[in-house]
Amino acid sequence: MEDSRSGTDARLGQVVYAERLYVTWYWWPLPLLAALILAAELHGGVGGVRAWLPYVLLVPLTAALIFQTGRARIAVEEGALRVGDGRLPLEFVSEVEAFGPAEKRRVLGPQLDPAARVLHRGWVGPVLRVRHTDPADPTPYWLFSTRNPEQLAEILRTRAG
């Protein structure tokens, strides 16, 4: 499940690229089943409030946690790259590198700078590394998951200042 789109010009305040990193559908059943089993254990065949309260609390809470995990948004809009809750003006973007699923392990492992800003989602294969020149941002680069690394890298390269 993927939501990405391309628009016109980021400098005019319009969305040029937008993507949400939704949790894939096959990650939902196992946690929900575990919540149902835990609720059944807490229920334990007893009547009253203990009979329905675990189901009412645990199943929606589990669904909300899974949904919240997939709310990561990546966008190029209003002259900036937005990754999660971070914002990097395009004028500070310098080097953009795309890494496929095979290279991701190396980039997130031994080559990862501990000071980097990372937004990683395990169910998304590729990652993008964006080095920047922003003096107000102490991180050396941003590293984040994206389903369309080549498209986003090209947008960032053409619009970077």
HELIX and SHEET records of a PDB file:
HELIX    1   1 ALA A   10  LEU A   12  5                                   3    
HELIX    2   2 TRP A   25  TRP A   27  5                                   3    
HELIX    3   3 PRO A   29  HIS A   43  1                                  15    
HELIX    4   4 VAL A   49  THR A   69  1                                  21    
HELIX    5   5 LEU A   90  PHE A   92  5                                   3    
HELIX    6   6 PRO A  101  LEU A  108  1                                   8    
HELIX    7   7 PRO A  149  ARG A  159  1                                  11    
SHEET    1   A 5 ASP A   3  SER A   6  0                                        
SHEET    2   A 5 VAL A  15  ARG A  20 -1                                        
SHEET    3   A 5 ARG A  73  GLU A  77 -1                                        
SHEET    4   A 5 ALA A  80  VAL A  83 -1                                        
SHEET    5   A 5 GLY A  86  PRO A  89 -1                                        
SHEET    1   B 4 VAL A  93  PHE A  99  0                                        
SHEET    2   B 4 VAL A 127  HIS A 132 -1                                        
SHEET    3   B 4 TYR A 141  SER A 145 -1                                        
SHEET    4   B 4 ARG A 117  LEU A 119  1                                        
END                                                                             
